[in-house]
């Protein structure tokens, strides 16, 4: 009996704006003073329970570069990404994941642990124990949901009503949608209610049966040829696993989890889950606080000086700053929506953009110029490309670049050369070119773009092979 | 009878940090939503009372480039700067200014109006009237001090005790040092007390006599050869005009001034003197405020998003951010002092640095690289220089550069060439070089410095002639 882990990393969102962006969702961020991103924390948590080769991450293909990059930072080179063709909520995603495991050789008796990629679990020992009980219950044919011990009458979560004397796991009587305040308070008083944290455990055999019984359209994914899985995935209704399976199946059990769980769904939640200093401040980055307390200050290189800040939230990024009193951060969603409707770059674009070949950061933008700092991973290269409206100057700050520049409109005759630290090269407008890191360390270059138009969309990609072999 | 204006621009200070820096004192900043800097406002105010050729600005030589730059923005090319060899408070500075006027042809009967460069006066009509009365009183042989009608029992200013029935001017009974709170409240109740705003008016003849009677050491400046003025200036005690002359002379009068005066000595003062929106917020820059009110938000290009900010101060600059509740900004002086003691660049260096040839801004700093955006004024050039530890790449973003690069250690044989928009040039480490703007529009270049050390002090200047003729 093997334990597999399915990590759901499809989520997008800007509830932690300006740190999180459409281009950089929460799961890819390090918050609460942790050195690892929420995804990395989740992967590390799972890797203590099972081996990496039994771990899968389900996400849109657009996140593959980011995920690959963040896994490689953990020393994990295995490709564990299962691409969902589009976001159709958790039911089809989990089915796709389970089906992939089956095609990969998983047996009916093997156990699957499903969890989100953007939550915090402080106490890994307790989580491990809970997983042990959940595996036993799953092996006994149950579909297990983890019940988070409610810390407060939270109205932002669904609730699980349980009964039974407890022990390893409880019987689930029913699931309740997000309640209003009074209802939630009633739940807390009456006891036996838990938050639904979206963590599940089941055997391969029983989840397949559950889909066949309760979500048959989607169940066609199971046993289908790998080539057909996408078709059946796209044919499936958009639905959450809770509604599609959990609320309908009879064999649902609940394993209570009291391990410092948080969905880190707001800056207030980030504060509550951050290490605090003696003034109960949580400060990250180049921060200098004087007086006051109970505040969250998240910055980077820029000096942030606060005087007498009391219960404030300050989040500073290279292109956007957010300031609010604690407790107001729920309003952030609407405000960011407003900014998005007025097409503010700061909502969509991340200051640091991840690409299959590495990352880049815009240092300065002007009407006729743009300056980027580009980092190319060892053995990677940018697509073979040219630009209609701009020429590019590359100055190598670190490492060695292999640069090919072709005569205009002719991709046969390339002038190819190595450019070392401190050297530079000029790419004329309209000329095919390619940037390549043949070395063993990351290549860092400063790119100065000049032209009548310097938008990201002025790029014609001729070849997209990002890795030499 | 001519009216001369002496503007004291020697002041330094960081009370408006991070907008003001050691390199960029308050008088050179535009605050309170004004389009002109405080110095420019002062010059414009004075130019309505007298002609530009009768206006002088007394400041340290280090500010000459900035002053010249800010005057040229007003279309003023006259060189009105009188350099004080070092800061020795207002008494020697004013003596130096008056002596320069005398050497320039001012007569005993001519009137001199002295005022700081970093204050606000909202109502220029009322100020003009006050100056009219002051000139009359000065012509009658009095030394006139302007008394600011006190708006509150301020403990940060000195007070002037007056008597007499008023009218054009009052008799001055005495000057009082900065009082404690109770004393200040006493002054307000008893009436007849005014703030000492550091604005004075006198005839050339009477100020010379006053110095001879009460501050004789410094009086030697008057009538001395231009070459000796510096010697006598440096020989003078460090003293304020208030203590050296005003508190001792008998012929002091006071002209009340009720014209929306402020010394803009703190961010709170900036808020109080800024135009407010319907929520009583004062916002400058790319600011998006939601809820709350009564706040001051000063930013630039970066998006600043505030939710529910109530009576807060947020000041955002490219390299430093300041956040505090209103009322706490007096503590800023100590905090900045603390930062200065820990040698933070953000206290001394301004994000945009002014040089005799133009300005530069650091876009990005790294261990082995620094990126600057450099603007060279038409007809200006940088010093002939070389660097021990870095090479430089220049990319012309706008305009045309004339670049001379010499063989290492040999300043005879220069490779000189024109570099046009979109072109670039490489300056090898250790090679003498010079950057020159021969054109009619400002030259803008991106400079990428690379080397084992990229500090500002790695520069050997061989020639310092900043302007070609």
Interface residues (C-beta under 8 A of the other chain):
Chain A: X18 X288 X290 X291 X299 X302 X303 X304 X305 X306 X307 X308 X309 X310 X312 X314 X316 X318 X319 X320 X321 X322 X323 X324 X325 X328 X329 X331 X332 X335 X338 X339 X344 X346 X363 X364 X366 X368 X369 X371 X373 X391 X393 X395 X397 X398 X421 X422 X424 X426 X446 X448 X450 X451
Chain B: X18 X288 X290 X291 X299 X302 X303 X304 X305 X306 X307 X308 X309 X310 X312 X314 X316 X318 X319 X320 X321 X322 X323 X324 X325 X328 X329 X331 X332 X335 X338 X339 X344 X346 X363 X364 X366 X368 X369 X371 X373 X391 X393 X395 X397 X398 X421 X422 X424 X426 X446 X448 X450 X451
